[in-house]
């Protein structure tokens, strides 16, 4: 599609709108169709091209402009806007630059303001960084000048309309059915599970899949910076989202406040979308005070590295000796599942470790499963998540309390 044609027709339609009153979507769509048919008399277009042009024009006024077709494309998983002239998308793990651009920097800025206003967020020169979400749950991260040197920057992480189930993850090779069955039992038995991994490793997707094992008669409270979890198997669900300060620097509600507030909501479980800072100590204390079965995620390079990062985050939130922090971690978290994005861009579970406590001033990890690579074929990494030799689940009392003794014997074999 010729962008010059799009911009010319946009200007014609915009001039007409200045003279008329507000139109419904249906009326506005009809006006665009008339303008496109008028244009096609002197500039022949196929039926498909006319339909595409009408949609493009409609989205430029009432949608996400040239991003809308990308949002509607299920093969696109991420949209990266480095400036109004530089756009990239990710499809099946491959990054591609798009041969298109916004008509101006101002148009991109207008679109960004529309997005943040829809979720009651503020982003401007004094507050140039913001997280938001779109109506379909897609996560948006925005950085404005002067921080972003090329101009307004926006990154959109899309999520499928239907969350992936554990069966889907098994089918695509992310983990084995044996490991998934064990994790399912542990979720039902209310083990506290922490999911770690790097950026884009699939932590939120995996957390959504794990949530399918939560009994539907429980009450869940989710806490996130920007709501993106899609827990649909539990009807008694409360979703909380942090809030940035207003233009006067007031009214901010941090994750720590939400975790404390959630404790007064009588939850069976607390799900913290991602732990990034001082709220780690509040999450650990919640896990240690009767809120078993809690789930959370965090950035790290390995399960052991996640422990070190949790220590650092907890220390930033409380003036406590490191030995006390490690004791809190050792008694609060039961299982760490580490994900990674391999060189073939596939997302896999790399290790599953049990936290067996804190001894001699160190948090002790017991590896249960590790990914073993078996070469490469046609660019795809071969391998499987395999049970570690001589490994067995040591902390089994929660399984026993849940009446899952028959599962316990198999896990100790």
Helices and strands as residue ranges (DSSP letters): H 3-17, H 25-42, H 47-62, G 65-67, H 68-72, E 76-83, E 86-91, E 94-97, H 105-117, E 129-133, E 139-143, E 153-157, H 166-171, H 177-188, E 193-197, H 203-211, E 219-224, E 236-241, H 255-262, G 263-265, E 269-272, H 279-287, E 295-299, H 303-317, H 322-332, E 335-341, E 347-359, E 362-377, E 380-387, H 397-401, H 405-412
